[in-house]
Amino acid sequence: DGRIVATEHIVELADGELWIVVGNIFRLNPEELTAEPVEAVNKLTSSSVVEVFVDSKGATWLSGNRGKIFVLSEENDVVTIDTEVTLRSFTESEGHIFASSGDAVYHWNARDSCFDALADDCPPYHQAKLLATHDGRILVTTAGQGFRKIDKQQRDVIWRMTKYVLKNYKTYIVTVMVCIVVASVASLASTLFTRTLVDDYIVPLTKVANPQYASLAQALFKLGLVLLLGVVCSYAYNRLMINISQGTMLRLRKSIFERMEHLPLTYFDQRSHGDVMSVYTNDVDSLRQMISTAMAQVFSSIITIVATFTSMVVLSIPLTLVSVCMAVVMMLTTTALGKRSRNYFRTQQQSLARVNGFIEEMMTGQKVVKVFCHEQQAISDFEVINEQLRSSAYHANKIANIVMPVNGNLGNLGYVLLAVVGATLAIAGSHTGAAASPSLLTFHFSLSLGTIVAFLQLNKSFTQPVTQVSQQINSVLNASVGAERVFALMDATPEVDEGTVTLENPQGDVDFEDVDFGYTKEKQILFDIDINTNPGQKIAFVGG
């Protein structure tokens, strides 16, 4: 139908029939040089086939780009398999069938009639394009490097972003930090007051016939003033962070636009317009979310953890040890899940840029698409890259969104353990406290009701920042990927101005002799081109 196909789009079936796969399926007649659509198959698959694979038993596997696989047996029986992702690069070894989604490798489970992802401890295969098997091993070509620690270059990106903010808003940042400290101390004061409230007011007042509430009211009034100060500081630093984030985004967009205006044409030849536009929109916006929310939240959490930990040590060392153990478990969980999600966030941003670039190109060249009847191929190509975006976003958020619920449940488990341990120590202290002589050890192991209540509140204040950091780490990971793309544009080598050339008596008669051309040095397109143009004549290369 006018499309040019590559050899990997031609598949030979078990009966020797040749199929061409370009969204639709065409039956090729090599002798007559014709190709007719296979209507029955196209109707079955809704014209969305991205790959055809023939296994050793003669069955034909049709992989669609909507998460469906159709298996045609030699007897023309059809089996439909639903998958979460679009599978490609099928291969078979010793009766075992493998396929790739671009992010992971899957194995056909014949017993359960489904594709199972390989073990969780295997690295993800980002943009896996080819699969093969050799001596029982799976060979994968991939653009990614799997799960790995954040290396020095990636840490430098985050630090560079932080320095960029501090460069223009030092005074604002100092004010924000002071407000965060005051707000955290005010919150801690209210938590510690519960111990005083229970031990010095509630318990004594329940033991007298005519309780007097004047002293309690005075204490509550003072606490109210402290909390009001904390509310004012919280509002102030959140408002300042909005100004900082929006001002930083303004400067970033201005910087990258000024740099873009000085870049050579080769930079834009190697990238789609939508990819460059995505830097201004998606990548810069991800940085805004990190600056306005994540940075302040992380600093506030650190201050809260330090202040709360100090108070917990003063109240009870045994209960503090229990809280620290649970916090370590939560931090290890957050770190492990964060490592797994970062690479997916990078793939998500790259896929989003490809989608934007493709849409921009199709909208700009819509007339050309119509003239050459390229609509169906454009739809098929878009569905492929759209599926890649969905897959990467699904995997990134699937891992990232479970961090906070997991840490929340670990915090609840720690709360229960503290209540049990605290009650045990309190009961044991009530039996031995009267006989034992006062000492530091007795103080920490003999707990009052108010101390237990206050410590349980402190534990919430201790674990909640860890949970909040685990939630904000998603923004940090996403923003670090966006920052890489923003700084890559800012660091691009500008075009060197080599001065001007003045033409004397131009006649319009221009000759090109032995011209080689390529958008990149690695891929040359035109070879030894000779062109002679007469005055007033226009010559263009279309499709070069």
Secondary structure, DSSP 8 states (H G I E B T S, - for coil): ------GGGEEE-TTS-EEEESBSEEEEETTTTEEEE-HHHHHHHTT-EEEEEE-TTS-EEEEETTSEEEEE-TT--EEEEE-SS--EEEEEETTEEEEE-SS-EEEEETTTTEEEE--TTS---TT--EEEEETTEEEEE-S---S----HHHHHHHHHHHHHHHHH-HHHHHHHHHHHHHHHHHHHHHHHHHHHIIIIIIHHHTTSSS---HHHHHHHHHHHHHHHHHHHHHHHHHHHHHHHHHHHHHHHHHHHHHHHTTS-HHHHHTS-HHHHHHIIIIIHHHHHHIIIIIHHHHHHHHHHHHHHHHHHHHH-HHHHHHHHHHHHHHHHHHHHHHHHHHHHHHHHHHHHHHHHHHHHHHHHTHHHHHHTT-HHHHHHHHHHHHHHHHHHHHHHHHHHTTHHHHHHHHHHHHHHHHHHHHHHHHHHHHHHTTTS---HHHHHHS--HHHHHHHHHHHHHHHHHHHHHHHHHHHHHHHHHHHHHHHHHHTS-----------SS--S-EEEEEEEE-SBTTB--EEEEEEEE-TT-----S--
